[in-house]
Amino acid sequence: MIEVTTRLLADSVLSGMDERRGTNNPGGTQSELRGPAGEDGMLILSYILSGILFYGGLGWLGANYLHQTWMLPLGLICGLLASMYMIIKRYGSQK
């Protein structure tokens, strides 16, 4: 679930960036969608930001509705860890 949520958020951020540049390629394979190495940095940044925002938002909601102040920092940390997991899984085994 963590992987799917983070990937969907990161892909939506990247598709919005591609539309602004006019390089949207919805029918391409993964290797065709990956551009130069400079775009890998943007993908990594979008994974980190989307994980922190999504799980931080869940933590914020839980903190407000359940009156548990520890849920916001936990959500932020879990979002960062989920993002790092996705980055390592995607880029860690490249040959």
C-alpha positions as a Markdown table, in Angstrom:
| # | Residue | x | y | z |
|---|---|---|---|---|
| 1 | Met | 0.0 | 0.0 | 0.0 |
| 2 | Ile | 2.8 | 2.4 | 0.9 |
| 3 | Glu | 4.5 | 1.8 | -2.4 |
| 4 | Val | 1.4 | 2.2 | -4.5 |
| 5 | Thr | 0.3 | 5.4 | -2.8 |
| 6 | Thr | 3.7 | 7.0 | -3.0 |
| 7 | Arg | 4.2 | 6.0 | -6.6 |
| 8 | Leu | 0.8 | 7.3 | -7.6 |
| 9 | Leu | 1.5 | 10.7 | -6.0 |
| 10 | Ala | 4.9 | 10.9 | -7.5 |
| 11 | Asp | 3.6 | 10.0 | -11.0 |
| 12 | Ser | 0.9 | 12.6 | -10.8 |
| 13 | Val | 3.5 | 15.3 | -9.9 |
| 14 | Leu | 5.7 | 14.2 | -12.8 |
| 15 | Ser | 2.9 | 14.0 | -15.3 |
| 16 | Gly | 2.0 | 17.6 | -14.4 |
| 17 | Met | 5.6 | 18.6 | -14.9 |
| 18 | Asp | 5.7 | 16.8 | -18.3 |
| 19 | Glu | 2.5 | 18.6 | -19.4 |
| 20 | Arg | 4.1 | 21.9 | -18.6 |
| 21 | Arg | 7.1 | 21.0 | -20.7 |
| 22 | Gly | 5.0 | 19.4 | -23.5 |
| 23 | Thr | 6.7 | 16.1 | -23.2 |
| 24 | Asn | 3.8 | 13.9 | -22.1 |
| 25 | Asn | 4.3 | 10.3 | -23.3 |
| 26 | Pro | 1.4 | 8.3 | -21.9 |
| 27 | Gly | 1.8 | 5.2 | -24.1 |
| 28 | Gly | 5.6 | 4.8 | -23.6 |
| 29 | Thr | 7.3 | 2.1 | -21.6 |
| 30 | Gln | 9.2 | 2.9 | -18.4 |
| 31 | Ser | 12.6 | 3.1 | -20.2 |
| 32 | Glu | 11.1 | 5.5 | -22.8 |
| 33 | Leu | 9.6 | 7.6 | -20.0 |
| 34 | Arg | 12.9 | 8.0 | -18.2 |
| 35 | Gly | 14.9 | 10.8 | -19.7 |
| 36 | Pro | 18.4 | 12.0 | -19.0 |
| 37 | Ala | 20.0 | 11.6 | -15.6 |
| 38 | Gly | 18.9 | 15.1 | -14.6 |
| 39 | Glu | 15.3 | 14.0 | -14.6 |
| 40 | Asp | 16.1 | 11.3 | -12.0 |
| 41 | Gly | 16.7 | 14.0 | -9.5 |
| 42 | Met | 13.3 | 15.4 | -10.1 |
| 43 | Leu | 11.7 | 12.0 | -9.7 |
| 44 | Ile | 13.6 | 11.4 | -6.4 |
| 45 | Leu | 12.5 | 14.8 | -5.2 |
| 46 | Ser | 8.9 | 14.1 | -6.1 |
| 47 | Tyr | 9.0 | 10.8 | -4.3 |
| 48 | Ile | 10.3 | 12.5 | -1.1 |
| 49 | Leu | 7.8 | 15.4 | -1.2 |
| 50 | Ser | 4.8 | 13.3 | -2.0 |
| 51 | Gly | 5.6 | 10.8 | 0.7 |
| 52 | Ile | 6.1 | 13.5 | 3.3 |
| 53 | Leu | 3.0 | 15.4 | 2.2 |
| 54 | Phe | 0.7 | 12.4 | 2.0 |
| 55 | Tyr | 1.6 | 10.7 | 5.3 |
| 56 | Gly | 2.2 | 14.0 | 7.1 |
| 57 | Gly | -1.3 | 15.0 | 6.0 |
| 58 | Leu | -2.7 | 11.7 | 7.4 |
| 59 | Gly | -0.8 | 12.3 | 10.6 |
| 60 | Trp | -2.2 | 15.9 | 10.8 |
| 61 | Leu | -5.7 | 14.6 | 10.3 |
| 62 | Gly | -5.2 | 12.0 | 13.0 |
| 63 | Ala | -3.7 | 14.5 | 15.4 |
| 64 | Asn | -6.6 | 16.9 | 14.9 |
| 65 | Tyr | -9.5 | 14.4 | 15.1 |
| 66 | Leu | -8.1 | 12.0 | 17.7 |
| 67 | His | -6.3 | 14.7 | 19.7 |
| 68 | Gln | -3.0 | 12.8 | 19.7 |
| 69 | Thr | -0.1 | 15.3 | 19.0 |
| 70 | Trp | 2.4 | 12.5 | 18.3 |
| 71 | Met | 0.6 | 11.5 | 15.1 |
| 72 | Leu | 1.9 | 14.4 | 13.0 |
| 73 | Pro | 5.6 | 13.7 | 13.6 |
| 74 | Leu | 5.0 | 10.0 | 13.1 |
| 75 | Gly | 3.3 | 10.6 | 9.8 |
| 76 | Leu | 6.1 | 12.8 | 8.6 |
| 77 | Ile | 8.7 | 10.3 | 9.5 |
| 78 | Cys | 6.8 | 7.4 | 8.0 |
| 79 | Gly | 6.3 | 9.4 | 4.8 |
| 80 | Leu | 10.1 | 10.1 | 4.6 |
| 81 | Leu | 10.9 | 6.4 | 5.3 |
| 82 | Ala | 8.3 | 5.2 | 2.7 |
| 83 | Ser | 9.9 | 7.6 | 0.1 |
| 84 | Met | 13.4 | 6.4 | 0.9 |
| 85 | Tyr | 12.2 | 2.8 | 0.5 |
| 86 | Met | 10.8 | 3.6 | -2.9 |
| 87 | Ile | 13.9 | 5.4 | -4.0 |
| 88 | Ile | 16.2 | 2.6 | -2.9 |
| 89 | Lys | 14.0 | 0.0 | -4.4 |
| 90 | Arg | 13.9 | 1.8 | -7.8 |
| 91 | Tyr | 17.5 | 3.0 | -8.0 |
| 92 | Gly | 19.4 | 0.6 | -5.7 |
| 93 | Ser | 19.7 | -2.3 | -8.1 |
| 94 | Gln | 20.7 | -0.6 | -11.3 |
| 95 | Lys | 23.7 | -2.2 | -13.0 |
